[in-house]
Amino acid sequence: MINNITRGFASDNNSGVHPDILSALSNANAGHTIAYGDDIYTRAAKDTFKTTFGRGIEIFFVYNGTAANVLGLKSSTRSFNSTICAETAHINVDECAAPEKFCGGKLLSIPTADGKLRVADIEKHLHGFGFEHHAQPKVISITQPTELGTLYTLTEISDIVNLARKYDLVVHMDGARIANAAVALNVGLKACTGDLGIDVLSFGGTKNGMMFGEAIVFFNPDLSKDFKYIRKQGMQLNSKMRYISAQFEAYLSNGLWKDNARHANAMAALLKGGIDEIPSIRITQKVETNGVFAIIPGECIQDLQKEFFFYVWNEAVSEVRWMTSFDTQVADIEGFVTLLKEKLA
């Protein structure tokens, strides 16, 4: 029997599955039900989404985050369009050019020190409208929280949405960790998405206690009219959809999303507190959610990784990324900080 209880800081994707999610999967695993989403579990989950985000939304479940992002963009673009994003955006760095392949358009990436887009930087790309030699800007895509663990304020998102409205653009949000953002901002999920004017949200659960499955939430229902065909062509129509839906029902209905995210954020804050006592470590980004980015002496990295695995973010400067999860324990943080002090202090 394999019994691995090691917990590192490489990714919140490396975490296990919350017991309530496993229970929901077990409960859904009874008897037969209609396939492809015409089942009681999917209807219940969609109703819970509408209770959470508003009755006017449309929801589609998919397997993973890349699909949620790419198909969400596909709903809003044609092959001659461009999508504006941060240089660090997951769609630009970690999706193997899937947005370009499946959408056929162009990504316009903007360098940013903290992963956040600013209105002034976006405006530089808002030209060439109606000019047939120029890719037509159509989408502004932001990640909340960013890939660097930083947060957009509600005002910053509103400013980007207002800019998008001025130019008739769509605003897409990569919300793989949106629960962590909502907790950090001390607002509900709707308040930091639909209420601000987001058009399309990639809503993640896998990084916060679910086994698999993400959702695409359309606050602008006009963008979802043909999406059932886009999802099918994109190979993301799950025949046994009840196993995604049941997870989301458990995740949203009893505040599990909030409890898990709050814990993960608190563990990152605890880790930061311990690191602050080590002079040879320099934290490079604000610790606002469940990620800590830091520059450490490069010669110690491999030894540290043997006991608590993590990834190097920028090899050139020995910058690493430490992610905490819903199942990170205080003892994990204390053990890692002790090890850091032994190796680095």
Stockholm file with secondary structure:
# STOCKHOLM 1.0

chainA/1-345         MINNITRGFASDNNSGVHPDILSALSNANAGHTIAYGDDIYTRAAKDTFKTTFGRGIEIFFVYNGTAANVLGLKSSTRSFNSTICAETAHINVDECAAPEKFCGGKLLSIPTADGKLRVADIEKHLHGFGFEHHAQPKVISITQPTELGTLYTLTEISDIVNLARKYDLVVHMDGARIANAAVALNVGLKACTGDLGIDVLSFGGTKNGMMFGEAIVFFNPDLSKDFKYIRKQGMQLNSKMRYISAQFEAYLSNGLWKDNARHANAMAALLKGGIDEIPSIRITQKVETNGVFAIIPGECIQDLQKEFFFYVWNEAVSEVRWMTSFDTQVADIEGFVTLLKEKLA
#=GR chainA/1-345 SS CCCCCCCCSSCGGGSCCCHHHHHHHHHHCSSCCCSTTCSHHHHHHHHHHHHHHCTTCEEEEESSHHHHHHHHHHTTCCTTEEEEEETTCHHHHSSTTHHHHHHCCEEEEECCSSSCCCHHHHHTTCCCTTCTTSCEEEEEEEESSCTTSCCCCHHHHHHHHHHHHHTTCEEEEEETTHHHHHHHHTCCTTTTTGGGTCSEEEEECGGGTCSSCEEEEESSGGGGTTHHHHHHHTTCCCTTTHHHHHHHHHHHHTSHHHHHHHHHHHHHHHHHHHHTTCTTCEECSCCCSSEEEEECCGGGHHHHHHHSCCEEEEGGGTEEEEECCTTCCHHHHHHHHHHHHHHHC
#=GC SS_cons         CCCCCCCCSSCGGGSCCCHHHHHHHHHHCSSCCCSTTCSHHHHHHHHHHHHHHCTTCEEEEESSHHHHHHHHHHTTCCTTEEEEEETTCHHHHSSTTHHHHHHCCEEEEECCSSSCCCHHHHHTTCCCTTCTTSCEEEEEEEESSCTTSCCCCHHHHHHHHHHHHHTTCEEEEEETTHHHHHHHHTCCTTTTTGGGTCSEEEEECGGGTCSSCEEEEESSGGGGTTHHHHHHHTTCCCTTTHHHHHHHHHHHHTSHHHHHHHHHHHHHHHHHHHHTTCTTCEECSCCCSSEEEEECCGGGHHHHHHHSCCEEEEGGGTEEEEECCTTCCHHHHHHHHHHHHHHHC
//
